[in-house]
Amino acid sequence: MHITMIGSGYVGLVSGACLADFGHQVTCVDLDAGKIARLQLGEMPIYRAGSTRLLPRL
């Protein structure tokens, strides 16, 4: 399934990472270009325990 997450804050990004971990193709969209740029570099723009292991799936 293709899923678009609007907002890549604590809720959207973590939810998207979990859905990607289940095998879905997830695209994150955010008004903050800095967050998207950090994600593209493989950096997690927020802190949530355990979420960095899910980042490569996004």
PQR file of N, CA, C, O and H, with PARSE charges and radii, in Angstrom:
ATOM      1  N   MET A   1       0.837  -1.165   0.000 -0.4000 1.5000
ATOM      2  CA  MET A   1       0.000   0.000   0.000 -0.0000 2.0000
ATOM      3  C   MET A   1       0.891   1.240   0.000  0.5500 1.7000
ATOM      4  O   MET A   1       1.938   1.255   0.647 -0.5500 1.4000
ATOM      5  N   HIS A   2       0.485   2.259  -0.710 -0.4000 1.5000
ATOM      6  CA  HIS A   2       1.190   3.542  -0.740 -0.0000 2.0000
ATOM      7  C   HIS A   2       0.484   4.496   0.221  0.5500 1.7000
ATOM      8  O   HIS A   2      -0.717   4.733   0.095 -0.5500 1.4000
ATOM      9  H   HIS A   2      -0.366   2.247  -1.236  0.4000 1.0000
ATOM     10  N   ILE A   3       1.235   5.043   1.184 -0.4000 1.5000
ATOM     11  CA  ILE A   3       0.662   5.916   2.202 -0.0000 2.0000
ATOM     12  C   ILE A   3       1.438   7.222   2.218  0.5500 1.7000
ATOM     13  O   ILE A   3       2.668   7.224   2.156 -0.5500 1.4000
ATOM     14  H   ILE A   3       2.211   4.851   1.286  0.4000 1.0000
ATOM     15  N   THR A   4       0.709   8.340   2.303 -0.4000 1.5000
ATOM     16  CA  THR A   4       1.334   9.648   2.449 -0.0000 2.0000
ATOM     17  C   THR A   4       1.011  10.183   3.832  0.5500 1.7000
ATOM     18  O   THR A   4      -0.155  10.275   4.216 -0.5500 1.4000
ATOM     19  H   THR A   4      -0.290   8.338   2.353  0.4000 1.0000
ATOM     20  N   MET A   5       2.039  10.532   4.570 -0.4000 1.5000
ATOM     21  CA  MET A   5       1.872  11.118   5.900 -0.0000 2.0000
ATOM     22  C   MET A   5       2.035  12.624   5.750  0.5500 1.7000
ATOM     23  O   MET A   5       3.092  13.102   5.337 -0.5500 1.4000
ATOM     24  H   MET A   5       2.986  10.457   4.258  0.4000 1.0000
ATOM     25  N   ILE A   6       0.986  13.372   6.088 -0.4000 1.5000
ATOM     26  CA  ILE A   6       1.052  14.829   6.035 -0.0000 2.0000
ATOM     27  C   ILE A   6       1.448  15.294   7.427  0.5500 1.7000
ATOM     28  O   ILE A   6       0.688  15.172   8.387 -0.5500 1.4000
ATOM     29  H   ILE A   6       0.127  12.984   6.423  0.4000 1.0000
ATOM     30  N   GLY A   7       2.653  15.827   7.505 -0.4000 1.5000
ATOM     31  CA  GLY A   7       3.229  16.218   8.788 -0.0000 2.0000
ATOM     32  C   GLY A   7       4.223  15.162   9.232  0.5500 1.7000
ATOM     33  O   GLY A   7       3.899  13.976   9.296 -0.5500 1.4000
ATOM     34  H   GLY A   7       3.270  15.926   6.725  0.4000 1.0000
ATOM     35  N   SER A   8       5.414  15.594   9.534 -0.4000 1.5000
ATOM     36  CA  SER A   8       6.438  14.636   9.957 -0.0000 2.0000
ATOM     37  C   SER A   8       6.958  15.004  11.344  0.5500 1.7000
ATOM     38  O   SER A   8       8.164  15.071  11.582 -0.5500 1.4000
ATOM     39  H   SER A   8       5.677  16.557   9.482  0.4000 1.0000
ATOM     40  N   GLY A   9       6.015  15.240  12.244 -0.4000 1.5000
ATOM     41  CA  GLY A   9       6.358  15.505  13.645 -0.0000 2.0000
ATOM     42  C   GLY A   9       6.325  14.208  14.425  0.5500 1.7000
ATOM     43  O   GLY A   9       6.529  13.131  13.864 -0.5500 1.4000
ATOM     44  H   GLY A   9       5.036  15.185  12.050  0.4000 1.0000
ATOM     45  N   TYR A  10       6.069  14.309  15.706 -0.4000 1.5000
ATOM     46  CA  TYR A  10       6.081  13.123  16.555 -0.0000 2.0000
ATOM     47  C   TYR A  10       5.041  12.087  16.140  0.5500 1.7000
ATOM     48  O   TYR A  10       5.323  10.889  16.170 -0.5500 1.4000
ATOM     49  H   TYR A  10       5.903  15.183  16.162  0.4000 1.0000
ATOM     50  N   VAL A  11       3.867  12.520  15.760 -0.4000 1.5000
ATOM     51  CA  VAL A  11       2.816  11.567  15.403 -0.0000 2.0000
ATOM     52  C   VAL A  11       3.007  11.047  13.979  0.5500 1.7000
ATOM     53  O   VAL A  11       3.047   9.836  13.764 -0.5500 1.4000
ATOM     54  H   VAL A  11       3.639  13.494  15.735  0.4000 1.0000
ATOM     55  N   GLY A  12       3.123  11.950  13.011 -0.4000 1.5000
ATOM     56  CA  GLY A  12       3.205  11.547  11.614 -0.0000 2.0000
ATOM     57  C   GLY A  12       4.444  10.737  11.279  0.5500 1.7000
ATOM     58  O   GLY A  12       4.365   9.724  10.584 -0.5500 1.4000
ATOM     59  H   GLY A  12       3.091  12.934  13.186  0.4000 1.0000
ATOM     60  N   LEU A  13       5.579  11.182  11.770 -0.4000 1.5000
ATOM     61  CA  LEU A  13       6.829  10.502  11.435 -0.0000 2.0000
ATOM     62  C   LEU A  13       6.923   9.124  12.078  0.5500 1.7000
ATOM     63  O   LEU A  13       7.320   8.156  11.430 -0.5500 1.4000
ATOM     64  H   LEU A  13       5.644  12.005  12.334  0.4000 1.0000
ATOM     65  N   VAL A  14       6.560   9.039  13.340 -0.4000 1.5000
ATOM     66  CA  VAL A  14       6.624   7.749  14.035 -0.0000 2.0000
ATOM     67  C   VAL A  14       5.582   6.789  13.444  0.5500 1.7000
ATOM     68  O   VAL A  14       5.869   5.609  13.240 -0.5500 1.4000
ATOM     69  H   VAL A  14       6.237   9.826  13.866  0.4000 1.0000
ATOM     70  N   SER A  15       4.380   7.293  13.173 -0.4000 1.5000
ATOM     71  CA  SER A  15       3.349   6.441  12.554 -0.0000 2.0000
ATOM     72  C   SER A  15       3.803   5.966  11.185  0.5500 1.7000
ATOM     73  O   SER A  15       3.643   4.793  10.846 -0.5500 1.4000
ATOM     74  H   SER A  15       4.146   8.251  13.338  0.4000 1.0000
ATOM     75  N   GLY A  16       4.374   6.879  10.393 -0.4000 1.5000
ATOM     76  CA  GLY A  16       4.863   6.516   9.069 -0.0000 2.0000
ATOM     77  C   GLY A  16       5.975   5.481   9.131  0.5500 1.7000
ATOM     78  O   GLY A  16       6.017   4.553   8.324 -0.5500 1.4000
ATOM     79  H   GLY A  16       4.504   7.831  10.668  0.4000 1.0000
ATOM     80  N   ALA A  17       6.875   5.646  10.093 -0.4000 1.5000
ATOM     81  CA  ALA A  17       7.975   4.683  10.247 -0.0000 2.0000
ATOM     82  C   ALA A  17       7.438   3.307  10.622  0.5500 1.7000
ATOM     83  O   ALA A  17       7.926   2.289  10.131 -0.5500 1.4000
ATOM     84  H   ALA A  17       6.840   6.400  10.749  0.4000 1.0000
ATOM     85  N   CYS A  18       6.439   3.279  11.490 -0.4000 1.5000
ATOM     86  CA  CYS A  18       5.844   1.991  11.878 -0.0000 2.0000
ATOM     87  C   CYS A  18       5.129   1.334  10.699  0.5500 1.7000
ATOM     88  O   CYS A  18       5.246   0.126  10.494 -0.5500 1.4000
ATOM     89  H   CYS A  18       6.043   4.106  11.889  0.4000 1.0000
ATOM     90  N   LEU A  19       4.395   2.125   9.929 -0.4000 1.5000
ATOM     91  CA  LEU A  19       3.710   1.579   8.751 -0.0000 2.0000
ATOM     92  C   LEU A  19       4.722   1.067   7.719  0.5500 1.7000
ATOM     93  O   LEU A  19       4.500   0.037   7.082 -0.5500 1.4000
ATOM     94  H   LEU A  19       4.301   3.107  10.095  0.4000 1.0000
ATOM     95  N   ALA A  20       5.827   1.791   7.561 -0.4000 1.5000
ATOM     96  CA  ALA A  20       6.878   1.339   6.643 -0.0000 2.0000
ATOM     97  C   ALA A  20       7.492   0.035   7.140  0.5500 1.7000
ATOM     98  O   ALA A  20       7.841  -0.836   6.343 -0.5500 1.4000
ATOM     99  H   ALA A  20       6.007   2.628   8.078  0.4000 1.0000
ATOM    100  N   ASP A  21       7.620  -0.094   8.448 -0.4000 1.5000
ATOM    101  CA  ASP A  21       8.161  -1.327   9.029 -0.0000 2.0000
ATOM    102  C   ASP A  21       7.256  -2.516   8.730  0.5500 1.7000
ATOM    103  O   ASP A  21       7.729  -3.649   8.637 -0.5500 1.4000
ATOM    104  H   ASP A  21       7.337   0.614   9.095  0.4000 1.0000
ATOM    105  N   PHE A  22       5.955  -2.264   8.579 -0.4000 1.5000
ATOM    106  CA  PHE A  22       5.002  -3.322   8.222 -0.0000 2.0000
ATOM    107  C   PHE A  22       5.037  -3.653   6.732  0.5500 1.7000
ATOM    108  O   PHE A  22       4.358  -4.577   6.283 -0.5500 1.4000
ATOM    109  H   PHE A  22       5.571  -1.344   8.655  0.4000 1.0000
ATOM    110  N   GLY A  23       5.835  -2.894   5.958 -0.4000 1.5000
ATOM    111  CA  GLY A  23       5.984  -3.202   4.541 -0.0000 2.0000
ATOM    112  C   GLY A  23       5.291  -2.245   3.587  0.5500 1.7000
ATOM    113  O   GLY A  23       5.322  -2.457   2.374 -0.5500 1.4000
ATOM    114  H   GLY A  23       6.386  -2.143   6.323  0.4000 1.0000
ATOM    115  N   HIS A  24       4.669  -1.203   4.104 -0.4000 1.5000
ATOM    116  CA  HIS A  24       3.992  -0.238   3.243 -0.0000 2.0000
ATOM    117  C   HIS A  24       5.000   0.781   2.713  0.5500 1.7000
ATOM    118  O   HIS A  24       6.020   1.042   3.351 -0.5500 1.4000
ATOM    119  H   HIS A  24       4.643  -1.030   5.089  0.4000 1.0000
ATOM    120  N   GLN A  25       4.711   1.356   1.541 -0.4000 1.5000
ATOM    121  CA  GLN A  25       5.549   2.425   0.992 -0.0000 2.0000
ATOM    122  C   GLN A  25       5.004   3.743   1.536  0.5500 1.7000
ATOM    123  O   GLN A  25       3.855   4.095   1.269 -0.5500 1.4000
ATOM    124  H   GLN A  25       3.883   1.144   1.023  0.4000 1.0000
ATOM    125  N   VAL A  26       5.821   4.473   2.297 -0.4000 1.5000
ATOM    126  CA  VAL A  26       5.374   5.676   2.981 -0.0000 2.0000
ATOM    127  C   VAL A  26       6.139   6.889   2.463  0.5500 1.7000
ATOM    128  O   VAL A  26       7.362   6.859   2.329 -0.5500 1.4000
ATOM    129  H   VAL A  26       6.754   4.187   2.514  0.4000 1.0000
ATOM    130  N   THR A  27       5.399   7.952   2.175 -0.4000 1.5000
ATOM    131  CA  THR A  27       5.980   9.230   1.797 -0.0000 2.0000
ATOM    132  C   THR A  27       5.584  10.249   2.858  0.5500 1.7000
ATOM    133  O   THR A  27       4.403  10.405   3.170 -0.5500 1.4000
ATOM    134  H   THR A  27       4.406   7.976   2.284  0.4000 1.0000
ATOM    135  N   CYS A  28       6.578  10.944   3.412 -0.4000 1.5000
ATOM    136  CA  CYS A  28       6.307  11.974   4.421 -0.0000 2.0000
ATOM    137  C   CYS A  28       6.363  13.352   3.774  0.5500 1.7000
ATOM    138  O   CYS A  28       7.279  13.660   3.011 -0.5500 1.4000
ATOM    139  H   CYS A  28       7.537  10.818   3.159  0.4000 1.0000
ATOM    140  N   VAL A  29       5.365  14.173   4.093 -0.4000 1.5000
ATOM    141  CA  VAL A  29       5.277  15.536   3.566 -0.0000 2.0000
ATOM    142  C   VAL A  29       5.223  16.481   4.754  0.5500 1.7000
ATOM    143  O   VAL A  29       4.525  16.215   5.733 -0.5500 1.4000
ATOM    144  H   VAL A  29       4.621  13.923   4.712  0.4000 1.0000
ATOM    145  N   ASP A  30       5.959  17.583   4.672 -0.4000 1.5000
ATOM    146  CA  ASP A  30       5.961  18.547   5.763 -0.0000 2.0000
ATOM    147  C   ASP A  30       6.265  19.932   5.212  0.5500 1.7000
ATOM    148  O   ASP A  30       6.998  20.061   4.231 -0.5500 1.4000
ATOM    149  H   ASP A  30       6.526  17.799   3.877  0.4000 1.0000
ATOM    150  N   LEU A  31       5.710  20.970   5.833 -0.4000 1.5000
ATOM    151  CA  LEU A  31       6.005  22.342   5.429 -0.0000 2.0000
ATOM    152  C   LEU A  31       7.423  22.749   5.788  0.5500 1.7000
ATOM    153  O   LEU A  31       7.994  23.640   5.159 -0.5500 1.4000
ATOM    154  H   LEU A  31       5.115  20.866   6.630  0.4000 1.0000
ATOM    155  N   ASP A  32       7.999  22.099   6.800 -0.4000 1.5000
ATOM    156  CA  ASP A  32       9.352  22.400   7.258 -0.0000 2.0000
ATOM    157  C   ASP A  32      10.353  21.663   6.363  0.5500 1.7000
ATOM    158  O   ASP A  32      10.612  20.473   6.543 -0.5500 1.4000
ATOM    159  H   ASP A  32       7.535  21.375   7.311  0.4000 1.0000
ATOM    160  N   ALA A  33      10.905  22.394   5.403 -0.4000 1.5000
ATOM    161  CA  ALA A  33      11.852  21.780   4.457 -0.0000 2.0000
ATOM    162  C   ALA A  33      13.081  21.228   5.164  0.5500 1.7000
ATOM    163  O   ALA A  33      13.697  20.276   4.684 -0.5500 1.4000
ATOM    164  H   ALA A  33      10.695  23.361   5.256  0.4000 1.0000
ATOM    165  N   GLY A  34      13.444  21.815   6.299 -0.4000 1.5000
ATOM    166  CA  GLY A  34      14.597  21.328   7.063 -0.0000 2.0000
ATOM    167  C   GLY A  34      14.394  19.914   7.574  0.5500 1.7000
ATOM    168  O   GLY A  34      15.324  19.108   7.565 -0.5500 1.4000
ATOM    169  H   GLY A  34      12.943  22.588   6.689  0.4000 1.0000
ATOM    170  N   LYS A  35      13.174  19.606   8.024 -0.4000 1.5000
ATOM    171  CA  LYS A  35      12.886  18.243   8.493 -0.0000 2.0000
ATOM    172  C   LYS A  35      13.027  17.243   7.356  0.5500 1.7000
ATOM    173  O   LYS A  35      13.620  16.179   7.529 -0.5500 1.4000
ATOM    174  H   LYS A  35      12.418  20.261   8.032  0.4000 1.0000
ATOM    175  N   ILE A  36      12.490  17.579   6.213 -0.4000 1.5000
ATOM    176  CA  ILE A  36      12.557  16.679   5.059 -0.0000 2.0000
ATOM    177  C   ILE A  36      14.005  16.501   4.615  0.5500 1.7000
ATOM    178  O   ILE A  36      14.422  15.394   4.275 -0.5500 1.4000
ATOM    179  H   ILE A  36      12.008  18.444   6.073  0.4000 1.0000
ATOM    180  N   ALA A  37      14.763  17.582   4.618 -0.4000 1.5000
ATOM    181  CA  ALA A  37      16.181  17.496   4.233 -0.0000 2.0000
ATOM    182  C   ALA A  37      16.940  16.578   5.189  0.5500 1.7000
ATOM    183  O   ALA A  37      17.765  15.776   4.749 -0.5500 1.4000
ATOM    184  H   ALA A  37      14.424  18.481   4.894  0.4000 1.0000
ATOM    185  N   ARG A  38      16.673  16.687   6.485 -0.4000 1.5000
ATOM    186  CA  ARG A  38      17.344  15.818   7.456 -0.0000 2.0000
ATOM    187  C   ARG A  38      16.953  14.356   7.241  0.5500 1.7000
ATOM    188  O   ARG A  38      17.799  13.467   7.332 -0.5500 1.4000
ATOM    189  H   ARG A  38      16.003  17.339   6.842  0.4000 1.0000
ATOM    190  N   LEU A  39      15.674  14.107   6.956 -0.4000 1.5000
ATOM    191  CA  LEU A  39      15.231  12.738   6.680 -0.0000 2.0000
ATOM    192  C   LEU A  39      15.936  12.174   5.458  0.5500 1.7000
ATOM    193  O   LEU A  39      16.340  11.011   5.449 -0.5500 1.4000
ATOM    194  H   LEU A  39      14.986  14.830   6.882  0.4000 1.0000
ATOM    195  N   GLN A  40      16.083  12.994   4.429 -0.4000 1.5000
ATOM    196  CA  GLN A  40      16.755  12.537   3.213 -0.0000 2.0000
ATOM    197  C   GLN A  40      18.223  12.222   3.460  0.5500 1.7000
ATOM    198  O   GLN A  40      18.815  11.408   2.750 -0.5500 1.4000
ATOM    199  H   GLN A  40      15.755  13.938   4.436  0.4000 1.0000
ATOM    200  N   LEU A  41      18.809  12.859   4.458 -0.4000 1.5000
ATOM    201  CA  LEU A  41      20.202  12.576   4.829 -0.0000 2.0000
ATOM    202  C   LEU A  41      20.312  11.385   5.778  0.5500 1.7000
ATOM    203  O   LEU A  41      21.414  10.978   6.147 -0.5500 1.4000
ATOM    204  H   LEU A  41      18.329  13.520   5.034  0.4000 1.0000
ATOM    205  N   GLY A  42      19.166  10.829   6.170 -0.4000 1.5000
ATOM    206  CA  GLY A  42      19.171   9.693   7.069 -0.0000 2.0000
ATOM    207  C   GLY A  42      19.197  10.070   8.534  0.5500 1.7000
ATOM    208  O   GLY A  42      19.487   9.231   9.387 -0.5500 1.4000
ATOM    209  H   GLY A  42      18.271  11.159   5.869  0.4000 1.0000
ATOM    210  N   GLU A  43      18.893  11.338   8.841 -0.4000 1.5000
ATOM    211  CA  GLU A  43      18.863  11.804  10.225 -0.0000 2.0000
ATOM    212  C   GLU A  43      17.424  11.872  10.713  0.5500 1.7000
ATOM    213  O   GLU A  43      16.517  12.177   9.939 -0.5500 1.4000
ATOM    214  H   GLU A  43      18.657  12.020   8.148  0.4000 1.0000
ATOM    215  N   MET A  44      17.217  11.593  11.970 -0.4000 1.5000
ATOM    216  CA  MET A  44      15.893  11.683  12.564 -0.0000 2.0000
ATOM    217  C   MET A  44      15.730  13.096  13.128  0.5500 1.7000
ATOM    218  O   MET A  44      16.485  13.478  14.023 -0.5500 1.4000
ATOM    219  H   MET A  44      17.954  11.345  12.599  0.4000 1.0000
ATOM    220  N   PRO A  45      14.763  13.889  12.631 -0.5600 1.5000
ATOM    221  CA  PRO A  45      14.606  15.272  13.102  0.2800 2.0000
ATOM    222  C   PRO A  45      13.929  15.395  14.463  0.5500 1.7000
ATOM    223  O   PRO A  45      13.845  16.499  15.002 -0.5500 1.4000
ATOM    224  N   ILE A  46      13.450  14.309  15.024 -0.4000 1.5000
ATOM    225  CA  ILE A  46      12.810  14.317  16.340 -0.0000 2.0000
ATOM    226  C   ILE A  46      13.428  13.196  17.172  0.5500 1.7000
ATOM    227  O   ILE A  46      14.090  12.307  16.637 -0.5500 1.4000
ATOM    228  H   ILE A  46      13.517  13.412  14.586  0.4000 1.0000
ATOM    229  N   TYR A  47      13.206  13.248  18.484 -0.4000 1.5000
ATOM    230  CA  TYR A  47      13.655  12.139  19.316 -0.0000 2.0000
ATOM    231  C   TYR A  47      12.448  11.344  19.781  0.5500 1.7000
ATOM    232  O   TYR A  47      11.515  11.886  20.373 -0.5500 1.4000
ATOM    233  H   TYR A  47      12.668  13.971  18.919  0.4000 1.0000
ATOM    234  N   ARG A  48      12.485  10.086  19.508 -0.4000 1.5000
ATOM    235  CA  ARG A  48      11.477   9.136  19.990 -0.0000 2.0000
ATOM    236  C   ARG A  48      12.231   7.826  20.201  0.5500 1.7000
ATOM    237  O   ARG A  48      12.810   7.293  19.255 -0.5500 1.4000
ATOM    238  H   ARG A  48      13.243   9.646  19.026  0.4000 1.0000
ATOM    239  N   ALA A  49      12.235   7.311  21.401 -0.4000 1.5000
ATOM    240  CA  ALA A  49      13.005   6.098  21.718 -0.0000 2.0000
ATOM    241  C   ALA A  49      12.704   4.975  20.723  0.5500 1.7000
ATOM    242  O   ALA A  49      11.548   4.604  20.516 -0.5500 1.4000
ATOM    243  H   ALA A  49      11.764   7.744  22.170  0.4000 1.0000
ATOM    244  N   GLY A  50      13.755   4.448  20.118 -0.4000 1.5000
ATOM    245  CA  GLY A  50      13.623   3.324  19.213 -0.0000 2.0000
ATOM    246  C   GLY A  50      13.277   3.684  17.782  0.5500 1.7000
ATOM    247  O   GLY A  50      13.275   2.808  16.918 -0.5500 1.4000
ATOM    248  H   GLY A  50      14.693   4.750  20.286  0.4000 1.0000
ATOM    249  N   SER A  51      12.984   4.953  17.501 -0.4000 1.5000
ATOM    250  CA  SER A  51      12.538   5.304  16.152 -0.0000 2.0000
ATOM    251  C   SER A  51      13.681   5.356  15.137  0.5500 1.7000
ATOM    252  O   SER A  51      13.438   5.228  13.937 -0.5500 1.4000
ATOM    253  H   SER A  51      12.986   5.665  18.203  0.4000 1.0000
ATOM    254  N   THR A  52      14.917   5.540  15.594 -0.4000 1.5000
ATOM    255  CA  THR A  52      16.021   5.620  14.630 -0.0000 2.0000
ATOM    256  C   THR A  52      16.247   4.295  13.913  0.5500 1.7000
ATOM    257  O   THR A  52      16.765   4.289  12.796 -0.5500 1.4000
ATOM    258  H   THR A  52      15.115   5.643  16.568  0.4000 1.0000
ATOM    259  N   ARG A  53      15.874   3.178  14.521 -0.4000 1.5000
ATOM    260  CA  ARG A  53      16.052   1.898  13.834 -0.0000 2.0000
ATOM    261  C   ARG A  53      15.034   1.734  12.701  0.5500 1.7000
ATOM    262  O   ARG A  53      15.245   0.943  11.781 -0.5500 1.4000
ATOM    263  H   ARG A  53      15.453   3.183  15.428  0.4000 1.0000
ATOM    264  N   LEU A  54      13.932   2.485  12.771 -0.4000 1.5000
ATOM    265  CA  LEU A  54      12.905   2.405  11.736 -0.0000 2.0000
ATOM    266  C   LEU A  54      13.149   3.366  10.579  0.5500 1.7000
ATOM    267  O   LEU A  54      12.558   3.205   9.511 -0.5500 1.4000
ATOM    268  H   LEU A  54      13.760   3.127  13.518  0.4000 1.0000
ATOM    269  N   LEU A  55      14.011   4.366  10.775 -0.4000 1.5000
ATOM    270  CA  LEU A  55      14.239   5.408   9.776 -0.0000 2.0000
ATOM    271  C   LEU A  55      14.643   4.867   8.406  0.5500 1.7000
ATOM    272  O   LEU A  55      14.133   5.374   7.408 -0.5500 1.4000
ATOM    273  H   LEU A  55      14.491   4.496  11.642  0.4000 1.0000
ATOM    274  N   PRO A  56      15.512   3.887   8.293 -0.5600 1.5000
ATOM    275  CA  PRO A  56      15.890   3.419   6.949  0.2800 2.0000
ATOM    276  C   PRO A  56      14.715   2.874   6.138  0.5500 1.7000
ATOM    277  O   PRO A  56      14.824   2.779   4.915 -0.5500 1.4000
ATOM    278  N   ARG A  57      13.618   2.520   6.758 -0.4000 1.5000
ATOM    279  CA  ARG A  57      12.478   1.981   6.040 -0.0000 2.0000
ATOM    280  C   ARG A  57      11.651   3.055   5.350  0.5500 1.7000
ATOM    281  O   ARG A  57      10.880   2.752   4.440 -0.5500 1.4000
ATOM    282  H   ARG A  57      13.530   2.597   7.752  0.4000 1.0000
ATOM    283  N   LEU A  58      11.805   4.332   5.780 -0.4000 1.5000
ATOM    284  CA  LEU A  58      11.034   5.420   5.166 -0.0000 2.0000
ATOM    285  C   LEU A  58      11.566   5.769   3.809  0.5500 1.7000
ATOM    286  O   LEU A  58      11.036   6.664   3.149 -0.5500 1.4000
ATOM    287  H   LEU A  58      12.432   4.578   6.519  0.4000 1.0000
TER
END
